[in-house]
Amino acid sequence: MDWFEEYESEIRAYSRVYPVVFETAENAKQTDENGKTYLDFYAGAGVLNLGHNPPSMKAAMIAYLEKNGVLHSLDMMTVAKRDFIQAFVETILRPRNMDYKLQFMGPTGTNAVEASLKLARLVTGRSHIIAFSQGFHGMTLGSLACTANEVFRNAAGVTLDDVSHWPFDNHTGGGLESLDTLRALLENTSGGLEKPAAFLVEAIQAEGGVNVASQEWLLALQKLAHDVGALLIVDDIQAGCGRTGRYFSFEGMGLEPDIITLAKGIGGAGTPMAMNLVKPEHDRHWKPGQHTGTFRGQNLSFVAGREALRFFEDDKLLSETRAKGEIMREHLQKLAEAHADKGYAVRGKGMMQALDVKDGALAKAIAHDCFEHGLLFGPCGVGGQVLKLIPPLTIPEDELLAGLEIFSDAVHRQTEAN
Ligand SMILES: Cc1ncc(COP(=O)(O)O)c(C=O)c1O
């Protein structure tokens, strides 16, 4: 432990909340170097939708390494990349009648968001972006300008320009009427609000506190974007790749985003990858090499990511996700009812479910209690008051129930102690 405290930067965050050294992991379990096993209801903040070390991906990566498959290739063509592209088109895009180009960039979510903003600005010749309250889009300056949380924004050290934040659907001041107000401002030549290059939105705000936008609101936002000549960018970096019980978090809502940002789960096994889905009419605005990145397209991620796509060849995993999501929701609902006087709220979709305990200090105490009893998860939302549970979609039902039990006990204990 001393090595971390003495030599690793003060920037450490999760390692302070979970002060053990992890050594091995399998599906929904993570074991520390002293042999204590934890149930993982955090899943790498949405990276490990298919669990830790999924056997099929592990085997494919080992085989790839053994045959000296090319590991690094900048954005050159490789067999691994072709296999991934083909599988993504055949498994995800074609069955959904979706016509998009696949753009790879540096392998983290913020890279995907940066590329989407840059393209929207190129396409429209405008600079202004409209993002939403409590949105989270990453830490590099362009994405950070769209991220709402002031703790992160204050670390920028420069002004974060060219972005306005409007209230998200179900936040104070939000909803359909508020989009009407926004429209009135944008359509009034003396409204004072610059027409945007894009609206950047999460259909379900994950870090922002598990806020689920309604279909109506998202469709109204899409219409507004079209009417004012702006692009609609949906950031599906955390809520996508199956998390909600559909491949995309907004699926089935009649939405056709101009750009969809993906990262986290797309690499399959925790192997980093980011990828934007871009409507071809916008993609043609890129000049070759205009947005580069040394690690755009890691072959091990393509190999693991290709295996991950096999989980979506039929509806088995997704229907299990919806069923397990129901179990989670019922469990949280009972907890909220048991403490009805506290006004706890349950929110979520599929296997992203959360209990809002309306108190950051209490949320912290619950997370610590869970950790002591062998369950990992991460609070989110304003002041960290929302307990977000995102176990791997592949978690066996008995482990899901065991984790929920630990969670309930901790909520009861800490609520009573509070
Ligand atoms: C919705 C969303 N967008 C973007 C990001 C940034 O991704 P990364 O941390 O990989 O840069 C995150 C990370 O949590 C996210 O949840």
The ligand as an ORCA input file, in Angstrom:
! r2SCAN-3c Opt
* xyz 0 1
  C     -21.562      9.498    -20.535
  C     -20.061      9.589    -20.470
  N     -19.417     10.259    -21.430
  C     -18.070     10.368    -21.435
  C     -17.328      9.792    -20.428
  C     -15.825      9.932    -20.438
  O     -15.226      8.708    -20.678
  P     -13.693      8.469    -20.305
  O     -13.583      8.542    -18.815
  O     -13.378      7.107    -20.855
  O     -12.922      9.540    -20.985
  C     -17.963      9.090    -19.399
  C     -17.206      8.485    -18.291
  O     -17.704      8.127    -17.258
  C     -19.373      8.999    -19.416
  O     -20.039      8.350    -18.447
*
